[in-house]
Amino acid sequence: MKILILGAGQVGRTAASHLSREEANEVTVVDNNEEALRDLQERLEVRTVVGNAAHPPVLEAAGAGEADVMVALTSSDEVNMMACEVAFALFRTPTKIARIRAAEYTDRAELFGADALAVDVFISPERLVTEYVERLIHHPGTLQVLDFADGKVRLVAVRARGGGPLVGHKLRELSAHLPKMEVRVVAIYRDGRSVAPEGDAVIGEGDEVFFLAAREDIARVTSEMRKGDETVRRIVIAGGGNIGFRLAKTLEHSNQVKLIERDARRARRISELLEKAIVLHGDAADEELLIEENIDSANVFAAMTNSEEANILSAMLAKRLGAHKVMALINKPSYTELVEAGSIDIAVSPQTITIGSLLAHVRRGDVVRVHALRRGAAEAIEAIVHGDERSSRVVGRMVAEIPLPEGASIGAVVRGDTVIMAHHDTVVRADDHVILFLADRRHLEAVEKLFLRATR
């Protein structure tokens, strides 16, 4: 597949890194910054073109006429949208994806209809991150909560903690603890290494456990892995930018929300737009301010400013002062593992969250949802099964008979409105949505081939 990426910023580099590692892809990156492109070319097998991403000669030189997919990820919404318009008008590029951040655009659905802007898919990182953090807040004790099949089933990551009924016991005992509940553990990581999630595997304290369950069952399953997670009521948000404001607006009717913003004019503006949340003008890394606002009674402190250094410092301070759970928005992948090993409970990576949404639109086969896991080393995929028993290697076969590569497993099958947790004898049918876990994304191509639309 020929993929054209516009923009070599954080998201563009992450997209190029993911997509260029797949043998079937030819990736070209366009940016004004020669130095950024030179650095990218030294690390990845990509072609680069210097220039304005929306200019016709630049797009032509980059191969927009031969590209299967163009992904516009520059820092400018307007450049991204114009690039899609030019690619459609001059080169008829089949699939055009644009990163669009401003709510003034994304909240107007009519802009992206069939007869409107030539943007086939728009990705809003702020909206995706807000939804991601909201799910974490609504499910205490979780490290990740990811939707599949329109929310019918969710993949959840938790850190096993002493006191959880299943900790120190074999995985097969989970069904005895929750006899009327459909749940499937798809992966276990211990000290960074994968442990096969078989019935005899013992859940140890500190293990990172990934399980699939229906939305309404998440709390019960989580309680098997850890005890003592409190209901979230009081939330403090640092930063009143796009993400902080969206998060406050989403949570203010269900929780007690305080938002801290450094810029006086911005603080005044968002205080007028929010209905119940309390907006404070100040520095979230100000110890006196946090003590004055009773940070030790906060269930969650979420640092969502544009500065990852400020997010790290304020989250560490809030934790030291007694905030029960802290999370920080962090862009640099190298920081993520570092801070999660310390006093910060969850590092939220916009790149990882955004790339999952992007990958669903460039995967081969009928892949409708992709989530990057463990800083991109693993993936969870939702694919639709097509064909019949003669034309497909999946239809009509039991899960145990499907030739999945090493480290790949089918966790659940969604058939209409019914969620079926996959066992070795579960038979896959045409039009099923299959949820797969890949412990090693290097085997992705083999999985994709299984779900390519059958041709006669």
DRENDO-1510 file (C-alpha; in Angstrom, 1 decimal, always signed):
<recs>
REC; n; res; u; v; w
REC; 1; MET; +0.0; +0.0; +0.0 .
REC; 2; LYS; +1.3; +3.5; -0.9 .
REC; 3; ILE; +0.8; +5.9; +2.0 .
REC; 4; LEU; +1.4; +9.6; +1.9 .
REC; 5; ILE; +1.9; +11.3; +5.3 .
REC; 6; LEU; +1.8; +15.1; +5.5 .
REC; 7; GLY; +3.6; +16.4; +8.6 .
REC; 8; ALA; +6.6; +15.2; +10.5 .
REC; 9; GLY; +5.6; +16.3; +13.9 .
REC; 10; GLN; +5.0; +14.0; +16.9 .
REC; 11; VAL; +1.9; +12.3; +15.4 .
REC; 12; GLY; +3.3; +12.2; +11.9 .
REC; 13; ARG; +6.5; +10.6; +13.1 .
REC; 14; THR; +4.6; +8.0; +15.1 .
REC; 15; ALA; +2.4; +7.2; +12.1 .
REC; 16; ALA; +5.4; +6.9; +9.9 .
REC; 17; SER; +7.2; +4.6; +12.4 .
REC; 18; HIS; +4.2; +2.3; +12.7 .
REC; 19; LEU; +3.3; +2.1; +9.0 .
REC; 20; SER; +6.9; +1.9; +7.6 .
REC; 21; ARG; +7.6; -1.2; +9.7 .
REC; 22; GLU; +5.0; -3.2; +7.8 .
REC; 23; GLU; +6.6; -4.8; +4.7 .
REC; 24; ALA; +3.5; -4.2; +2.4 .
REC; 25; ASN; +3.7; -0.4; +2.9 .
REC; 26; GLU; +5.6; +2.3; +0.9 .
REC; 27; VAL; +5.6; +5.5; +3.0 .
REC; 28; THR; +6.3; +9.0; +1.9 .
REC; 29; VAL; +6.5; +11.9; +4.4 .
REC; 30; VAL; +6.1; +15.6; +3.4 .
REC; 31; ASP; +7.1; +18.5; +5.7 .
REC; 32; ASN; +8.6; +22.0; +5.5 .
REC; 33; ASN; +11.3; +21.1; +8.0 .
REC; 34; GLU; +14.3; +19.6; +6.2 .
REC; 35; GLU; +16.0; +18.7; +9.5 .
REC; 36; ALA; +13.0; +16.8; +10.8 .
REC; 37; LEU; +12.8; +14.8; +7.5 .
REC; 38; ARG; +16.5; +14.1; +7.5 .
REC; 39; ASP; +16.2; +12.7; +11.1 .
REC; 40; LEU; +13.2; +10.6; +10.1 .
REC; 41; GLN; +15.0; +9.2; +7.0 .
REC; 42; GLU; +18.0; +8.1; +9.1 .
REC; 43; ARG; +15.7; +6.1; +11.4 .
REC; 44; LEU; +13.0; +4.7; +9.1 .
REC; 45; GLU; +12.7; +3.3; +5.6 .
REC; 46; VAL; +10.6; +6.2; +4.2 .
REC; 47; ARG; +10.8; +8.6; +1.3 .
REC; 48; THR; +10.7; +12.3; +2.1 .
REC; 49; VAL; +9.7; +15.4; +0.2 .
REC; 50; VAL; +10.3; +19.0; +1.5 .
REC; 51; GLY; +7.6; +21.6; +0.9 .
REC; 52; ASN; +4.2; +23.0; +1.8 .
REC; 53; ALA; +1.9; +20.0; +2.2 .
REC; 54; ALA; -1.1; +21.7; +0.5 .
REC; 55; HIS; +0.8; +22.9; -2.6 .
REC; 56; PRO; -0.1; +21.0; -5.8 .
REC; 57; PRO; +3.5; +20.6; -7.0 .
REC; 58; VAL; +4.6; +19.3; -3.7 .
REC; 59; LEU; +1.8; +16.7; -3.5 .
REC; 60; GLU; +2.5; +15.7; -7.1 .
REC; 61; ALA; +6.2; +15.2; -6.3 .
REC; 62; ALA; +5.2; +13.2; -3.2 .
REC; 63; GLY; +3.1; +10.8; -5.4 .
REC; 64; ALA; -0.4; +11.8; -4.5 .
REC; 65; GLY; -1.5; +10.5; -7.9 .
REC; 66; GLU; -0.4; +7.0; -7.0 .
REC; 67; ALA; -1.1; +7.0; -3.3 .
REC; 68; ASP; -3.8; +4.7; -1.9 .
REC; 69; VAL; -4.1; +6.7; +1.3 .
REC; 70; MET; -3.1; +10.3; +2.2 .
REC; 71; VAL; -2.9; +11.2; +5.9 .
REC; 72; ALA; -2.7; +14.9; +6.6 .
REC; 73; LEU; -1.2; +15.4; +10.1 .
REC; 74; THR; +0.3; +18.8; +10.0 .
REC; 75; SER; -0.2; +21.2; +12.9 .
REC; 76; SER; -2.6; +23.3; +10.9 .
REC; 77; ASP; -6.3; +22.2; +10.4 .
REC; 78; GLU; -6.6; +24.5; +7.4 .
REC; 79; VAL; -3.5; +23.0; +5.7 .
REC; 80; ASN; -4.8; +19.5; +6.3 .
REC; 81; MET; -8.2; +20.2; +4.9 .
REC; 82; MET; -6.8; +22.1; +1.9 .
REC; 83; ALA; -4.4; +19.2; +1.1 .
REC; 84; CYS; -7.3; +16.8; +1.0 .
REC; 85; GLU; -9.2; +19.2; -1.3 .
REC; 86; VAL; -6.2; +19.4; -3.7 .
REC; 87; ALA; -5.5; +15.7; -3.6 .
REC; 88; PHE; -9.1; +15.0; -4.5 .
REC; 89; ALA; -9.4; +17.7; -7.2 .
REC; 90; LEU; -6.1; +17.1; -9.0 .
REC; 91; PHE; -5.1; +13.5; -8.2 .
REC; 92; ARG; -8.3; +11.7; -7.1 .
REC; 93; THR; -6.5; +10.1; -4.2 .
REC; 94; PRO; -8.9; +7.4; -3.0 .
REC; 95; THR; -8.7; +7.8; +0.8 .
REC; 96; LYS; -8.0; +11.1; +2.5 .
REC; 97; ILE; -7.6; +11.3; +6.3 .
REC; 98; ALA; -7.1; +14.6; +8.1 .
REC; 99; ARG; -6.2; +15.6; +11.7 .
REC; 100; ILE; -8.6; +18.4; +12.7 .
REC; 101; ARG; -8.3; +19.8; +16.2 .
REC; 102; ALA; -10.6; +22.8; +16.3 .
REC; 103; ALA; -14.1; +22.0; +17.7 .
REC; 104; GLU; -15.4; +24.8; +15.5 .
REC; 105; TYR; -14.8; +22.4; +12.6 .
REC; 106; THR; -15.4; +19.0; +14.1 .
REC; 107; ASP; -18.7; +19.9; +15.8 .
REC; 108; ARG; -20.2; +20.8; +12.3 .
REC; 109; ALA; -21.0; +17.4; +10.9 .
REC; 110; GLU; -22.3; +18.9; +7.6 .
REC; 111; LEU; -18.7; +19.9; +6.7 .
REC; 112; PHE; -17.8; +16.3; +6.3 .
REC; 113; GLY; -20.8; +15.0; +4.3 .
REC; 114; ALA; -20.6; +13.4; +0.8 .
REC; 115; ASP; -21.0; +16.8; -0.9 .
REC; 116; ALA; -18.9; +18.8; +1.4 .
REC; 117; LEU; -15.1; +18.9; +2.2 .
REC; 118; ALA; -13.0; +16.2; +0.5 .
REC; 119; VAL; -12.1; +14.7; +3.8 .
REC; 120; ASP; -13.1; +11.0; +4.0 .
REC; 121; VAL; -12.2; +10.6; +7.6 .
REC; 122; PHE; -11.2; +13.2; +10.2 .
REC; 123; ILE; -9.3; +12.5; +13.4 .
REC; 124; SER; -9.6; +14.7; +16.4 .
REC; 125; PRO; -6.8; +13.9; +18.9 .
REC; 126; GLU; -8.4; +16.1; +21.6 .
REC; 127; ARG; -11.8; +14.3; +21.3 .
REC; 128; LEU; -10.1; +10.8; +21.3 .
REC; 129; VAL; -7.9; +11.7; +24.4 .
REC; 130; THR; -10.9; +13.1; +26.2 .
REC; 131; GLU; -12.9; +10.0; +25.7 .
REC; 132; TYR; -10.0; +7.8; +26.7 .
REC; 133; VAL; -9.4; +9.7; +30.0 .
REC; 134; GLU; -13.1; +9.7; +30.7 .
REC; 135; ARG; -13.3; +5.9; +30.5 .
REC; 136; LEU; -10.3; +5.6; +32.8 .
REC; 137; ILE; -12.0; +7.9; +35.4 .
REC; 138; HIS; -15.3; +6.0; +35.2 .
REC; 139; HIS; -13.5; +2.7; +35.7 .
REC; 140; PRO; -11.3; +3.1; +38.8 .
REC; 141; GLY; -8.2; +0.8; +38.9 .
REC; 142; THR; -7.9; +0.4; +35.2 .
REC; 143; LEU; -4.8; +1.3; +33.1 .
REC; 144; GLN; -6.6; +1.2; +29.7 .
REC; 145; VAL; -10.3; +0.8; +28.7 .
REC; 146; LEU; -10.8; +0.4; +24.9 .
REC; 147; ASP; -14.0; +0.0; +23.0 .
REC; 148; PHE; -14.8; -2.7; +20.4 .
REC; 149; ALA; -18.0; -3.4; +18.4 .
REC; 150; ASP; -19.6; +0.0; +19.2 .
REC; 151; GLY; -19.0; -0.5; +22.9 .
REC; 152; LYS; -20.6; -3.9; +23.2 .
REC; 153; VAL; -17.3; -5.3; +24.4 .
REC; 154; ARG; -14.2; -3.6; +26.0 .
REC; 155; LEU; -10.6; -4.5; +26.4 .
REC; 156; VAL; -9.4; -3.5; +29.8 .
REC; 157; ALA; -5.9; -3.5; +31.3 .
REC; 158; VAL; -5.4; -3.6; +35.1 .
REC; 159; ARG; -2.5; -3.9; +37.4 .
REC; 160; ALA; -3.1; -6.9; +39.8 .
REC; 161; ARG; -2.8; -5.9; +43.4 .
REC; 162; GLY; -2.6; -7.9; +46.6 .
REC; 163; GLY; -6.0; -8.5; +48.1 .
REC; 164; GLY; -7.7; -9.2; +44.8 .
REC; 165; PRO; -9.4; -12.6; +45.1 .
REC; 166; LEU; -7.7; -14.0; +42.0 .
REC; 167; VAL; -4.2; -12.8; +42.9 .
REC; 168; GLY; -2.0; -15.8; +43.7 .
REC; 169; HIS; -4.5; -18.2; +42.1 .
REC; 170; LYS; -4.8; -19.9; +38.7 .
REC; 171; LEU; -6.6; -18.2; +35.9 .
REC; 172; ARG; -9.0; -21.1; +35.5 .
REC; 173; GLU; -10.5; -20.1; +38.9 .
REC; 174; LEU; -11.9; -16.9; +37.4 .
REC; 175; SER; -15.0; -18.7; +36.0 .
REC; 176; ALA; -15.7; -20.2; +39.4 .
REC; 177; HIS; -15.6; -16.7; +41.0 .
REC; 178; LEU; -17.8; -15.2; +38.3 .
REC; 179; PRO; -19.9; -18.2; +37.1 .
REC; 180; LYS; -22.6; -16.2; +35.2 .
REC; 181; MET; -20.2; -13.7; +33.6 .
REC; 182; GLU; -18.6; -13.9; +30.1 .
REC; 183; VAL; -14.9; -12.8; +30.4 .
REC; 184; ARG; -11.7; -13.7; +28.7 .
REC; 185; VAL; -8.2; -12.9; +29.8 .
REC; 186; VAL; -6.2; -12.4; +26.6 .
REC; 187; ALA; -2.7; -11.4; +27.9 .
REC; 188; ILE; -0.6; -11.2; +31.0 .
REC; 189; TYR; +2.6; -9.2; +31.3 .
REC; 190; ARG; +5.0; -9.8; +34.2 .
REC; 191; ASP; +8.1; -7.6; +34.5 .
REC; 192; GLY; +7.7; -6.6; +30.9 .
REC; 193; ARG; +7.5; -10.2; +29.6 .
REC; 194; SER; +4.5; -12.0; +28.2 .
REC; 195; VAL; +3.0; -14.9; +30.2 .
REC; 196; ALA; +0.7; -17.3; +28.3 .
REC; 197; PRO; -2.9; -16.7; +29.6 .
REC; 198; GLU; -3.7; -20.4; +30.0 .
REC; 199; GLY; -5.8; -21.9; +32.7 .
REC; 200; ASP; -2.8; -22.9; +34.9 .
REC; 201; ALA; -1.2; -19.4; +34.8 .
REC; 202; VAL; -1.1; -17.9; +38.2 .
REC; 203; ILE; -1.9; -14.2; +38.5 .
REC; 204; GLY; +0.9; -12.5; +40.5 .
REC; 205; GLU; +0.9; -9.2; +42.3 .
REC; 206; GLY; +2.0; -6.4; +39.9 .
REC; 207; ASP; +1.0; -8.4; +36.7 .
REC; 208; GLU; -0.5; -6.3; +33.9 .
REC; 209; VAL; -3.6; -8.2; +32.9 .
REC; 210; PHE; -5.6; -7.6; +29.7 .
REC; 211; PHE; -9.2; -8.9; +29.7 .
REC; 212; LEU; -12.3; -8.7; +27.4 .
REC; 213; ALA; -15.7; -8.2; +29.0 .
REC; 214; ALA; -19.0; -6.5; +28.4 .
REC; 215; ARG; -19.2; -2.9; +29.5 .
REC; 216; GLU; -21.4; -3.6; +32.5 .
REC; 217; ASP; -19.1; -6.4; +33.8 .
REC; 218; ILE; -15.8; -4.4; +33.9 .
REC; 219; ALA; -16.1; -3.4; +37.6 .
REC; 220; ARG; -16.7; -6.9; +38.8 .
REC; 221; VAL; -13.8; -8.4; +36.8 .
REC; 222; THR; -11.5; -5.6; +37.9 .
REC; 223; SER; -12.3; -6.3; +41.6 .
REC; 224; GLU; -11.0; -9.9; +41.1 .
REC; 225; MET; -7.6; -8.5; +40.3 .
REC; 226; ARG; -7.4; -5.7; +42.9 .
REC; 227; LYS; -9.3; -4.5; +45.9 .
REC; 228; GLY; -9.9; -1.1; +47.4 .
REC; 229; ASP; -10.4; +1.1; +44.3 .
REC; 230; GLU; -12.7; +3.9; +45.3 .
REC; 231; THR; -15.6; +5.5; +43.4 .
REC; 232; VAL; -14.3; +8.7; +41.7 .
REC; 233; ARG; -16.2; +11.8; +42.9 .
REC; 234; ARG; -13.7; +14.6; +43.1 .
REC; 235; ILE; -11.5; +15.5; +40.1 .
REC; 236; VAL; -8.9; +18.2; +39.7 .
REC; 237; ILE; -7.8; +19.0; +36.1 .
REC; 238; ALA; -4.6; +21.0; +35.4 .
REC; 239; GLY; -4.9; +22.9; +32.1 .
REC; 240; GLY; -7.8; +24.6; +30.4 .
REC; 241; GLY; -6.7; +23.9; +26.9 .
REC; 242; ASN; -8.8; +21.9; +24.4 .
REC; 243; ILE; -8.4; +18.6; +26.2 .
REC; 244; GLY; -8.7; +20.0; +29.8 .
REC; 245; PHE; -11.8; +22.0; +28.9 .
REC; 246; ARG; -13.4; +19.1; +27.0 .
REC; 247; LEU; -12.8; +16.8; +29.9 .
REC; 248; ALA; -14.2; +19.3; +32.5 .
REC; 249; LYS; -17.3; +19.8; +30.3 .
REC; 250; THR; -17.8; +16.1; +30.0 .
REC; 251; LEU; -17.4; +15.3; +33.7 .
REC; 252; GLU; -18.9; +18.3; +35.4 .
REC; 253; HIS; -22.5; +16.9; +35.7 .
REC; 254; SER; -21.4; +13.6; +37.1 .
REC; 255; ASN; -18.5; +14.6; +39.3 .
REC; 256; GLN; -17.1; +17.5; +41.5 .
REC; 257; VAL; -14.7; +19.1; +39.1 .
REC; 258; LYS; -12.1; +21.8; +39.6 .
REC; 259; LEU; -10.0; +23.1; +36.7 .
REC; 260; ILE; -6.7; +25.1; +37.2 .
REC; 261; GLU; -5.6; +27.4; +34.4 .
REC; 262; ARG; -2.5; +29.6; +34.4 .
REC; 263; ASP; -3.8; +32.2; +31.8 .
REC; 264; ALA; -6.2; +34.6; +33.4 .
REC; 265; ARG; -8.1; +35.4; +30.2 .
REC; 266; ARG; -8.5; +31.7; +29.3 .
REC; 267; ALA; -9.6; +30.9; +32.9 .
REC; 268; ARG; -12.3; +33.6; +32.7 .
REC; 269; ARG; -13.4; +32.5; +29.3 .
REC; 270; ILE; -13.8; +28.8; +30.2 .
REC; 271; SER; -15.5; +29.7; +33.5 .
REC; 272; GLU; -18.2; +31.3; +31.5 .
REC; 273; LEU; -18.6; +28.2; +29.3 .
REC; 274; LEU; -18.7; +25.6; +32.1 .
REC; 275; GLU; -21.8; +25.2; +34.1 .
REC; 276; LYS; -20.8; +23.4; +37.3 .
REC; 277; ALA; -17.1; +23.0; +37.3 .
REC; 278; ILE; -15.0; +25.4; +39.4 .
REC; 279; VAL; -12.3; +27.2; +37.5 .
REC; 280; LEU; -9.2; +28.5; +39.4 .
REC; 281; HIS; -6.7; +30.9; +38.0 .
REC; 282; GLY; -3.2; +29.7; +39.1 .
REC; 283; ASP; -0.3; +27.3; +38.6 .
REC; 284; ALA; -1.1; +23.6; +39.1 .
REC; 285; ALA; +2.5; +23.1; +40.3 .
REC; 286; ASP; +1.9; +25.6; +43.1 .
REC; 287; GLU; +2.1; +23.6; +46.3 .
REC; 288; GLU; +0.2; +26.2; +48.4 .
REC; 289; LEU; -2.7; +26.3; +45.8 .
REC; 290; LEU; -3.0; +22.5; +45.8 .
REC; 291; ILE; -3.0; +22.3; +49.6 .
REC; 292; GLU; -5.6; +25.1; +49.8 .
REC; 293; GLU; -7.8; +23.3; +47.3 .
REC; 294; ASN; -7.6; +20.1; +49.4 .
REC; 295; ILE; -5.7; +18.0; +46.8 .
REC; 296; ASP; -5.5; +15.2; +49.4 .
REC; 297; SER; -9.2; +14.6; +49.0 .
REC; 298; ALA; -9.1; +14.4; +45.2 .
REC; 299; ASN; -9.8; +11.0; +43.7 .
REC; 300; VAL; -8.1; +11.9; +40.5 .
REC; 301; PHE; -5.6; +14.6; +39.5 .
REC; 302; ALA; -5.3; +14.9; +35.7 .
REC; 303; ALA; -2.5; +17.1; +34.3 .
REC; 304; MET; -3.6; +18.0; +30.7 .
REC; 305; THR; -1.6; +21.1; +29.8 .
REC; 306; ASN; +0.4; +21.6; +26.6 .
REC; 307; SER; +3.7; +21.1; +28.4 .
REC; 308; GLU; +4.5; +17.5; +29.3 .
REC; 309; GLU; +7.2; +18.7; +31.7 .
REC; 310; ALA; +4.7; +20.8; +33.6 .
REC; 311; ASN; +2.3; +17.8; +33.6 .
REC; 312; ILE; +4.9; +15.5; +35.0 .
REC; 313; LEU; +5.9; +17.9; +37.8 .
REC; 314; SER; +2.4; +18.9; +38.8 .
REC; 315; ALA; +1.2; +15.2; +38.8 .
REC; 316; MET; +4.2; +14.2; +41.0 .
REC; 317; LEU; +3.5; +17.0; +43.4 .
REC; 318; ALA; -0.2; +16.2; +43.6 .
REC; 319; LYS; +0.7; +12.6; +44.3 .
REC; 320; ARG; +3.1; +13.6; +47.1 .
REC; 321; LEU; +0.4; +15.9; +48.6 .
REC; 322; GLY; -2.1; +13.1; +48.8 .
REC; 323; ALA; -4.1; +12.9; +45.5 .
REC; 324; HIS; -5.3; +9.3; +45.3 .
REC; 325; LYS; -4.6; +8.7; +41.6 .
REC; 326; VAL; -2.7; +10.9; +39.2 .
REC; 327; MET; -2.4; +10.9; +35.4 .
REC; 328; ALA; -0.3; +13.1; +33.0 .
REC; 329; LEU; -0.5; +13.9; +29.3 .
REC; 330; ILE; +2.9; +13.0; +27.8 .
REC; 331; ASN; +3.9; +13.3; +24.2 .
REC; 332; LYS; +7.4; +11.9; +24.2 .
REC; 333; PRO; +7.3; +8.0; +24.1 .
REC; 334; SER; +10.7; +7.9; +26.0 .
REC; 335; TYR; +9.0; +9.6; +29.0 .
REC; 336; THR; +6.0; +7.3; +29.2 .
REC; 337; GLU; +7.7; +4.2; +30.6 .
REC; 338; LEU; +10.0; +6.4; +32.8 .
REC; 339; VAL; +7.1; +8.2; +34.6 .
REC; 340; GLU; +4.9; +5.1; +35.0 .
REC; 341; ALA; +7.7; +3.5; +36.9 .
REC; 342; GLY; +7.6; +6.3; +39.4 .
REC; 343; SER; +4.9; +8.1; +41.3 .
REC; 344; ILE; +2.6; +8.8; +38.3 .
REC; 345; ASP; -0.1; +6.2; +37.9 .
REC; 346; ILE; -1.0; +6.6; +34.2 .
REC; 347; ALA; +0.8; +8.3; +31.4 .
REC; 348; VAL; -1.6; +9.3; +28.7 .
REC; 349; SER; -0.1; +9.3; +25.2 .
REC; 350; PRO; -2.0; +11.3; +22.5 .
REC; 351; GLN; +0.2; +9.7; +19.9 .
REC; 352; THR; -0.7; +6.1; +20.9 .
REC; 353; ILE; -4.4; +7.0; +21.2 .
REC; 354; THR; -4.5; +8.8; +17.8 .
REC; 355; ILE; -2.5; +6.2; +15.9 .
REC; 356; GLY; -5.0; +3.5; +16.8 .
REC; 357; SER; -7.8; +5.5; +15.2 .
REC; 358; LEU; -5.6; +6.1; +12.1 .
REC; 359; LEU; -4.5; +2.5; +11.7 .
REC; 360; ALA; -8.1; +1.2; +11.4 .
REC; 361; HIS; -8.3; +3.2; +8.1 .
REC; 362; VAL; -5.1; +1.9; +6.5 .
REC; 363; ARG; -5.1; -1.7; +7.5 .
REC; 364; ARG; -5.7; -4.4; +4.8 .
REC; 365; GLY; -8.6; -6.7; +5.3 .
REC; 366; ASP; -11.9; -5.5; +6.7 .
REC; 367; VAL; -10.4; -4.1; +9.9 .
REC; 368; VAL; -12.7; -1.6; +11.6 .
REC; 369; ARG; -10.9; -0.8; +14.8 .
REC; 370; VAL; -7.3; -0.9; +16.0 .
REC; 371; HIS; -5.8; -0.1; +19.4 .
REC; 372; ALA; -2.1; +0.2; +20.0 .
REC; 373; LEU; -1.0; -1.4; +23.3 .
REC; 374; ARG; +2.1; -1.4; +25.5 .
REC; 375; ARG; +3.5; +1.7; +23.7 .
REC; 376; GLY; +2.9; +0.2; +20.3 .
REC; 377; ALA; +4.5; -3.2; +20.8 .
REC; 378; ALA; +1.2; -5.0; +20.8 .
REC; 379; GLU; -2.2; -4.4; +19.1 .
REC; 380; ALA; -5.8; -5.3; +19.6 .
REC; 381; ILE; -7.9; -5.5; +16.4 .
REC; 382; GLU; -11.5; -5.8; +15.4 .
REC; 383; ALA; -12.0; -7.4; +12.0 .
REC; 384; ILE; -15.1; -8.4; +10.1 .
REC; 385; VAL; -15.2; -11.9; +8.6 .
REC; 386; HIS; -16.3; -12.3; +5.0 .
REC; 387; GLY; -16.8; -15.1; +2.5 .
REC; 388; ASP; -17.9; -18.7; +2.9 .
REC; 389; GLU; -16.3; -22.0; +3.9 .
REC; 390; ARG; -14.7; -22.4; +0.4 .
REC; 391; SER; -13.3; -18.9; +0.0 .
REC; 392; SER; -12.3; -18.1; +3.5 .
REC; 393; ARG; -9.7; -19.6; +5.9 .
REC; 394; VAL; -11.8; -18.4; +8.9 .
REC; 395; VAL; -15.5; -19.0; +8.1 .
REC; 396; GLY; -17.0; -22.2; +9.4 .
REC; 397; ARG; -13.8; -23.1; +11.4 .
REC; 398; MET; -13.4; -23.5; +15.1 .
REC; 399; VAL; -11.0; -21.0; +16.7 .
REC; 400; ALA; -8.5; -23.8; +17.4 .
REC; 401; GLU; -8.4; -24.6; +13.6 .
REC; 402; ILE; -7.7; -21.0; +12.4 .
REC; 403; PRO; -4.0; -20.6; +11.5 .
REC; 404; LEU; -3.1; -17.7; +13.7 .
REC; 405; PRO; +0.6; -16.7; +14.0 .
REC; 406; GLU; +2.4; -17.1; +17.3 .
REC; 407; GLY; +1.3; -14.6; +20.0 .
REC; 408; ALA; -2.1; -13.9; +18.2 .
REC; 409; SER; -5.3; -15.0; +19.8 .
REC; 410; ILE; -9.0; -14.5; +19.2 .
REC; 411; GLY; -10.6; -13.2; +22.4 .
REC; 412; ALA; -14.2; -12.6; +21.4 .
REC; 413; VAL; -16.7; -12.9; +18.6 .
REC; 414; VAL; -19.5; -10.4; +18.2 .
REC; 415; ARG; -22.5; -11.7; +16.2 .
REC; 416; GLY; -25.2; -9.1; +15.8 .
REC; 417; ASP; -25.9; -7.9; +19.4 .
REC; 418; THR; -24.5; -11.0; +21.0 .
REC; 419; VAL; -21.0; -11.1; +22.5 .
REC; 420; ILE; -19.4; -14.6; +22.5 .
REC; 421; MET; -16.1; -15.0; +24.5 .
REC; 422; ALA; -14.0; -17.2; +22.2 .
REC; 423; HIS; -13.1; -20.8; +23.3 .
REC; 424; HIS; -11.2; -23.4; +21.2 .
REC; 425; ASP; -14.5; -24.8; +19.9 .
REC; 426; THR; -16.2; -21.5; +19.0 .
REC; 427; VAL; -17.2; -21.6; +15.3 .
REC; 428; VAL; -16.7; -18.3; +13.4 .
REC; 429; ARG; -19.4; -17.4; +10.9 .
REC; 430; ALA; -19.6; -14.9; +8.0 .
REC; 431; ASP; -20.2; -11.3; +9.1 .
REC; 432; ASP; -18.9; -11.9; +12.6 .
REC; 433; HIS; -16.8; -9.2; +14.2 .
REC; 434; VAL; -13.7; -10.9; +15.6 .
REC; 435; ILE; -11.6; -9.3; +18.4 .
REC; 436; LEU; -8.0; -10.3; +18.2 .
REC; 437; PHE; -5.0; -9.7; +20.5 .
REC; 438; LEU; -1.5; -9.5; +18.9 .
REC; 439; ALA; +1.3; -9.8; +21.5 .
REC; 440; ASP; +3.8; -9.0; +18.7 .
REC; 441; ARG; +2.6; -6.6; +16.0 .
REC; 442; ARG; +5.3; -8.0; +13.7 .
REC; 443; HIS; +2.9; -10.8; +12.9 .
REC; 444; LEU; +0.2; -8.3; +11.8 .
REC; 445; GLU; +0.5; -9.1; +8.0 .
REC; 446; ALA; -0.3; -12.7; +8.6 .
REC; 447; VAL; -3.4; -11.8; +10.5 .
REC; 448; GLU; -4.5; -9.3; +7.9 .
REC; 449; LYS; -4.3; -11.9; +5.2 .
REC; 450; LEU; -6.8; -14.1; +7.0 .
REC; 451; PHE; -9.4; -11.3; +6.9 .
REC; 452; LEU; -9.0; -10.0; +3.4 .
REC; 453; ARG; -12.2; -10.0; +1.5 .
REC; 454; ALA; -12.6; -13.2; -0.4 .
REC; 455; THR; -12.4; -13.0; -4.2 .
REC; 456; ARG; -13.7; -15.6; -6.6 .
</recs>
